[in-house]
Amino acid sequence: MIAGLPLLLLLAVLVAVGAAGRQLHRYPGGWKFAFGGAYSAARHDLDNARKALSTLEHAARWELSGAQNAARKADSAHRREVRRTEEELARLREPGRGGYRTEIRDLSLYEHVLVASGTDDWSGDIQLPLHETSIRADHSEWESHVYLTGPDGRRYLLSYPQAELAEEYVRRFVLDVQNAIARDKAFQRDRPALIKETGAELRRLRGDAAGPAEAARRLEEVTARQGGDPRIPQARQELDAAQTRWQALTGRRPR
């Protein structure tokens, strides 16, 4: 503790010097004007003028910032909702593969499509729309066989030796595909109505900007009211007068 005492004293001196420097900066003109009791009323006069202006400016900035943030948020929320609805409408019109679900060798299941990779029966990949595809499987002691029928009636066979892929995994995959087929059939059945509803919602959103308009109107109101508010200019004049009085007293003009 004794060894650390000089450091503590140094820190205390630095803090005191810093505080004195701030005081001299706030009340320029010399030590007696910054600290002397005879000039406390003059310092108080300057402080009151500074505080009055600072309070009004802070309140104005806070109100204006709140109105600006509200306008930005309202506009951003409206744009985000329009964009989300546009994306949903585009997805309904062109579903594509949809999201990835699961796979086994040579077969990959997506939300709307079953992708089969090339085998000896065909070259390249084929994409089978789920709502127009059927799948079944049978199993022997040595192999599992998966049968696919596509929209054109063409049939495909894929075989999986038990040593490479256990029967339970094939059964689970076929069940996943059959459930996905049921879901996609319901989706395709409802898709025209969903496109119509989503298109109507998009038109409504594009034509209805009440939220952003109200927030923008509020911002304009706050801006106009603050622009015509005489209190801040008056407080600046009063601070200028207080600074002039201090300058007349000390020969130095405070900020």
Secondary structure, 3 states (H helix, E strand, C coil): CCCCHHHHHHHHHHHHHHHHHHHHHHCCCCHHHHHCHHHHHHHHHHHHHHHHHHHHHHHHHHHHHHHHHHHHHHHHHHHHHHHHHHHHHHHHHCCCCCCEEEEECCEEEECCEEEECCECCECCCEEEEHHHCEEEEEECCCEEEEEEECCCCCEEEEEEECCCCCHHHHHHHHHHHHHHHHHHHHHHHHHHHHHHHHHHHHHHHHHCCHHHHHHHHHHHHHHHHHHCCCHHHHHHHHHHHHHHHHHHHHCCCCC
